[in-house]
Amino acid sequence: MFSQAKNQENSDSRYDSQMNHNEVTSNRLKVDRTELVNSRFLARGLDFYKFLSPHKKAHSMLAGGHLSPFKGRGMDFDEVRPYQPGDDIRNIDWNVTARSSRVHTKIFKEERERPVFLIVDYRSTMHFATRGVLKSVQAAKLAALSAWTAADKHNRIGGIIFSDQFQIECRPVGGSKGVLRLINYLANSHQYASHSFQQEDQKKAQENQSDEFYQQPFSVKNLFERIRKIVKPGSLLIYISDFDYIHETNIKHLSYLSRHNDLINIKVYDPIEAELPPPAQYSVSQQTSMTSSKGIKDDDSADANFDFSILDTSNEQMRQTYHNQFVQHNDFLNHNSQKMGAYSLQVATNVLPKDALVEFFRQQQV
């Protein structure tokens, strides 16, 4: 965090000016479970499926709102073909039959339920902000809003939450039950990113056979291996991260996911990652650990320990280089997403999640 009070006051006021007083109150440092639940009312009118690629069909065996490659009786007409023994006589096309003097029947595409996975990054780089909310909090808000949007279309909601030390996998569950379970994990894992959380949620995951908990150091290779194992072809993947670990040597992992699924990459960033503050010397603090007389690392009884350093932003060349690196990484992610048939957007920590998604949908429909 930067120590200059004036800069912080200005950034706070800019964020507050964007807040609609009819919206739920924003908690900037913590994931508010109630706020995530109430975001279901913000999901009205949002629809990912208006622009997703039509060739990546749902493969689920459950009825839902998306086209399946399997033919049968459903809501969407597919083709007319000669009648075959066993065809439903109610689907005979009498007009074509009269013209061709041969019985023809209508074939429909079945509608199937589609799995939707929210992949949420809670690594240490996401627990940062100078304006708005923490990147990790913004990621949770985007995940919850996206989950409610997908649930409104009768999809099954699952997710993967990963940090520097652990990974939680939520198998897809239909309706609001799937969203509420994901929200519960989003709130708990953000609040207790310590050993106490890992023990409690590992027990919960073991009790719920549809969920799995892994306590292991973060690895790009291991993360994508697990994603590929639980994500079935035809799914919608909404990947929310700062993507600071994605570069030329491992972009192939995202390309593989996009091959048989719809993939939306949402990059969350703090404005200071795009451009350094005005030329000056700033005191910068970084939390190193939490200590508690009770031996438990929690928000109520623990004291934070910080390291401090000085950041000098007066060098113009350094400022330009810093900005160029941010732009280049965005261009890299956008270009490769487009190349692999995926979608990408960038969301700052001081922007309301719904505003970001509405603008994204608008751009896709242009």
C-alpha positions in Angstrom: 0.0 0.0 0.0 1.2 3.5 -0.7 1.5 5.8 2.2 0.6 9.1 0.6 -2.8 10.0 2.2 -3.8 12.3 -0.6 -3.4 9.7 -3.3 -5.3 7.2 -1.3 -8.1 9.7 -0.5 -8.4 10.6 -4.2 -8.5 6.9 -5.3 -11.1 6.1 -2.7 -13.3 9.0 -3.8 -13.1 7.9 -7.4 -14.2 4.4 -6.5 -17.0 5.7 -4.2 -18.3 7.9 -7.1 -18.8 4.8 -9.1 -20.8 3.0 -6.4 -24.5 2.9 -7.0 -26.2 3.4 -3.6 -28.8 0.9 -4.6 -26.1 -1.8 -4.9 -24.9 -3.9 -2.0 -22.2 -2.3 0.1 -18.7 -3.1 -1.1 -16.2 -4.6 1.3 -12.8 -3.8 -0.1 -10.5 -6.2 1.8 -12.7 -9.2 2.5 -15.0 -11.4 0.5 -18.5 -10.6 1.8 -20.7 -13.8 1.5 -23.9 -11.8 1.7 -22.8 -9.5 -1.1 -22.0 -12.4 -3.4 -25.4 -14.0 -2.7 -27.2 -10.7 -3.4 -25.3 -10.3 -6.7 -27.9 -12.7 -8.1 -30.1 -9.7 -8.6 -27.4 -8.0 -10.7 -27.2 -11.0 -13.0 -30.6 -10.2 -14.6 -30.2 -9.3 -18.3 -26.7 -10.7 -18.5 -26.2 -13.6 -21.0 -22.8 -15.2 -22.0 -24.5 -17.4 -24.6 -25.4 -14.6 -27.0 -21.9 -14.5 -28.4 -20.3 -17.9 -27.6 -19.2 -20.1 -30.5 -22.1 -22.2 -31.8 -19.9 -25.2 -32.8 -19.0 -26.0 -29.2 -22.2 -27.8 -28.0 -23.2 -29.0 -24.6 -22.5 -32.8 -24.1 -24.4 -33.2 -20.8 -27.1 -35.9 -20.5 -29.3 -33.6 -18.5 -32.0 -31.3 -19.9 -31.0 -27.6 -20.0 -30.9 -24.6 -22.2 -28.1 -25.3 -24.7 -27.9 -27.3 -28.0 -26.4 -30.8 -27.9 -24.8 -32.7 -30.8 -27.2 -35.6 -30.0 -30.4 -35.6 -32.2 -33.8 -36.1 -30.7 -37.0 -34.4 -29.7 -36.5 -30.8 -28.4 -37.2 -27.2 -29.0 -34.9 -26.5 -32.0 -35.5 -27.8 -35.5 -32.4 -29.4 -37.1 -33.4 -31.1 -40.4 -35.9 -33.1 -42.4 -35.0 -36.7 -43.5 -36.9 -39.8 -44.8 -39.0 -41.5 -42.3 -37.3 -44.5 -40.5 -38.9 -47.2 -38.4 -39.2 -46.0 -34.9 -39.5 -42.3 -35.7 -42.3 -40.5 -33.9 -45.2 -40.1 -36.3 -46.1 -36.8 -34.7 -43.0 -35.3 -36.3 -43.9 -36.3 -39.9 -43.5 -33.3 -42.2 -46.6 -33.6 -44.4 -45.7 -30.8 -46.7 -42.4 -32.4 -47.7 -44.1 -35.8 -47.8 -46.7 -34.5 -50.3 -44.1 -32.9 -52.5 -41.7 -35.9 -52.6 -44.3 -38.7 -52.5 -42.1 -40.2 -49.7 -42.7 -39.9 -46.0 -40.3 -37.5 -44.3 -39.9 -36.6 -40.6 -38.6 -33.6 -38.7 -35.5 -34.0 -36.6 -34.7 -31.7 -33.6 -31.7 -30.9 -31.6 -32.0 -31.7 -28.0 -31.3 -29.0 -25.4 -28.8 -30.1 -22.8 -27.6 -28.6 -19.5 -24.1 -27.2 -19.7 -21.4 -27.4 -17.0 -19.9 -24.0 -16.2 -16.6 -23.8 -14.3 -15.3 -20.7 -12.5 -11.6 -20.8 -12.1 -10.5 -18.3 -9.5 -7.0 -17.2 -8.6 -6.3 -16.5 -4.9 -2.5 -16.5 -5.0 -0.6 -13.9 -3.1 -0.3 -11.6 -6.1 -4.1 -11.3 -6.1 -4.2 -10.0 -2.5 -3.2 -6.5 -3.6 -4.8 -3.2 -4.3 -4.2 0.6 -4.2 -7.7 1.5 -5.5 -11.1 -0.1 -5.2 -11.0 -3.6 -3.8 -8.3 -6.3 -3.6 -7.8 -8.1 -6.8 -8.8 -11.3 -5.1 -12.1 -9.7 -3.9 -12.8 -8.4 -7.4 -12.2 -12.0 -8.7 -14.7 -13.4 -6.2 -17.3 -10.8 -7.2 -16.8 -11.5 -10.9 -17.0 -15.3 -10.2 -20.3 -15.0 -8.2 -21.9 -12.7 -10.7 -20.9 -15.0 -13.6 -22.1 -18.0 -11.7 -25.6 -16.5 -11.1 -25.7 -15.4 -14.8 -25.0 -19.0 -15.9 -27.4 -20.5 -13.3 -30.2 -18.4 -14.7 -29.8 -20.4 -17.9 -30.3 -23.7 -16.0 -26.7 -24.7 -16.1 -24.6 -26.7 -13.5 -22.1 -24.6 -11.6 -18.7 -25.8 -10.6 -15.4 -24.2 -9.8 -11.7 -24.4 -9.0 -10.2 -22.1 -6.4 -6.4 -22.1 -6.2 -3.8 -20.3 -4.1 -0.1 -20.6 -3.4 -0.7 -23.5 -1.0 -4.0 -25.2 -1.9 -6.6 -26.0 -4.5 -10.3 -26.7 -4.1 -12.4 -28.4 -6.8 -16.2 -28.0 -6.8 -17.9 -30.5 -9.1 -20.8 -29.0 -11.1 -24.2 -28.9 -9.3 -27.4 -27.5 -10.9 -29.2 -24.3 -9.9 -28.7 -22.0 -7.0 -27.3 -24.8 -4.9 -24.2 -25.0 -7.1 -23.7 -21.2 -6.9 -24.2 -21.0 -3.1 -21.7 -23.8 -2.6 -19.1 -22.0 -4.8 -19.8 -18.7 -2.9 -19.2 -20.5 0.4 -15.8 -21.7 -0.7 -14.9 -18.3 -2.2 -15.7 -16.6 1.2 -14.0 -19.2 3.4 -10.9 -19.7 1.4 -10.3 -15.9 1.2 -10.9 -15.4 4.9 -8.7 -18.3 6.1 -5.8 -18.5 3.7 -3.9 -20.1 6.5 -3.4 -23.5 8.1 -6.7 -23.2 10.0 -8.6 -22.8 6.8 -6.9 -25.8 5.1 -7.9 -28.1 8.0 -11.5 -27.0 8.1 -12.2 -26.9 4.4 -10.3 -30.1 3.8 -12.7 -31.8 6.2 -15.7 -30.2 4.5 -14.5 -31.3 1.1 -14.0 -34.9 2.3 -17.6 -34.9 3.7 -18.9 -33.7 0.4 -18.0 -36.4 -2.2 -18.4 -34.0 -5.1 -15.6 -31.7 -3.9 -11.9 -32.3 -3.6 -9.2 -30.5 -1.7 -5.5 -30.5 -2.5 -2.8 -29.0 -0.3 0.2 -28.4 -2.6 2.4 -25.6 -3.8 1.2 -23.7 -6.8 2.4 -25.1 -10.1 1.1 -24.1 -13.6 1.6 -27.7 -14.8 -0.3 -29.2 -11.9 -3.1 -26.7 -12.0 -3.9 -27.3 -15.7 -3.6 -31.1 -15.3 -6.3 -31.0 -12.7 -8.5 -28.6 -14.8 -8.3 -31.0 -17.7 -9.2 -34.0 -15.6 -12.4 -32.5 -14.2 -13.6 -30.3 -17.1 -15.7 -32.2 -19.7 -15.8 -31.2 -23.4 -18.5 -28.6 -24.1 -18.2 -26.8 -20.8 -17.9 -23.0 -20.4 -14.8 -22.0 -18.5 -14.5 -18.5 -16.9 -10.9 -18.1 -15.8 -10.4 -15.1 -13.4 -6.8 -14.2 -12.6 -4.0 -11.6 -13.1 -2.3 -14.2 -15.4 1.1 -13.0 -14.4 2.3 -16.6 -14.8 1.1 -17.0 -18.4 3.7 -16.4 -21.1 5.0 -17.8 -24.4 6.1 -21.1 -22.9 2.8 -22.1 -21.2 0.1 -20.3 -23.2 -0.5 -23.8 -24.7 -2.3 -24.8 -21.6 -5.0 -22.2 -22.2 -5.1 -23.2 -25.9 -5.8 -26.8 -24.9 -8.7 -25.8 -22.7 -10.2 -23.7 -25.5 -10.0 -26.5 -28.0 -13.2 -28.3 -26.8 -14.7 -25.7 -24.5 -15.7 -22.0 -24.5 -13.1 -20.1 -22.6 -13.4 -16.5 -21.2 -10.2 -15.1 -19.7 -10.8 -12.3 -17.2 -7.7 -10.4 -16.2 -8.0 -8.5 -12.9 -5.5 -5.7 -12.4 -4.9 -2.8 -10.1 -4.6 0.6 -11.8 -1.1 1.0 -10.4 0.0 -2.1 -12.3 -0.9 -0.3 -15.5 0.8 3.0 -14.7 3.0 4.2 -11.8 1.7 7.0 -9.6 3.0 10.6 -10.2 6.7 11.2 -9.9 7.7 11.1 -6.2 9.1 8.8 -3.5 6.6 6.5 -1.9 6.7 4.3 1.2 5.5 0.8 0.2 4.5 -1.9 2.7 4.1 -5.6 2.2 2.6 -8.0 4.7 4.9 -10.8 5.5 3.1 -12.8 8.2 0.4 -12.9 10.9 1.0 -13.5 14.6 -1.4 -14.2 17.3 -1.2 -14.9 21.0 -3.7 -17.8 20.5 -1.6 -19.4 17.9 -4.3 -19.0 15.3 -3.9 -16.8 12.2 -7.3 -15.1 11.8 -8.6 -11.6 11.2 -9.9 -11.1 14.8 -6.9 -11.9 17.0 -3.9 -11.7 14.7 -1.4 -8.8 14.2 0.1 -8.2 10.8 3.8 -7.9 10.2 5.0 -5.7 7.4 8.2 -4.9 5.5 8.7 -1.4 4.2 10.6 0.0 1.3 10.9 3.2 -0.8 9.6 3.4 -4.4 11.0 6.2 -6.5 8.8 6.9 -9.6 10.6 10.0 -10.8 12.5 8.3 -13.6 10.5 8.8 -16.8 12.2 6.0 -18.7 11.4 3.6 -15.9 7.8 4.8 -15.9 7.4 4.2 -19.6 9.0 0.8 -19.5 6.7 -0.2 -16.7 3.6 0.9 -18.6 4.8 -0.8 -21.8 5.2 -4.1 -20.0 1.6 -4.0 -18.8 0.4 -3.2 -22.3 2.5 -5.9 -23.9 1.1 -8.6 -21.5 -2.5 -7.4 -22.2 -1.8 -7.6 -26.0 -0.2 -11.0 -25.6 -3.2 -12.4 -23.7 -5.8 -10.7 -26.1 -4.0 -11.9 -29.2 -3.6 -15.5 -28.1 -7.2 -15.6 -26.8 -8.5 -14.5 -30.2 -6.1 -16.9 -31.9 -7.4 -19.9 -29.9 -11.1 -18.9 -30.3 -11.4 -17.7 -26.7 -12.5 -14.4 -25.2 -10.6 -12.0 -23.0 -11.3 -8.9 -21.0 -9.5 -6.8 -18.4 -11.2 -5.5 -15.3 -9.6 -3.0 -12.9 -10.1 -3.2 -9.1 -12.0 0.1 -9.1 -14.6 -0.9 -11.6 -18.0 -2.4 -10.7 -18.1 -6.1 -11.9 -21.5 -5.7 -13.6 -20.3 -2.6 -15.5 -17.3 -4.5 -16.8 -19.4 -7.5 -18.0 -22.1 -5.3 -19.6 -19.4 -3.4 -21.5 -17.8 -6.7 -22.5 -21.1 -8.1 -23.8 -21.7 -4.9 -25.7 -18.3 -5.1 -27.5 -19.0 -8.7 -28.5 -22.3 -7.8 -30.1 -20.9 -4.9 -32.2 
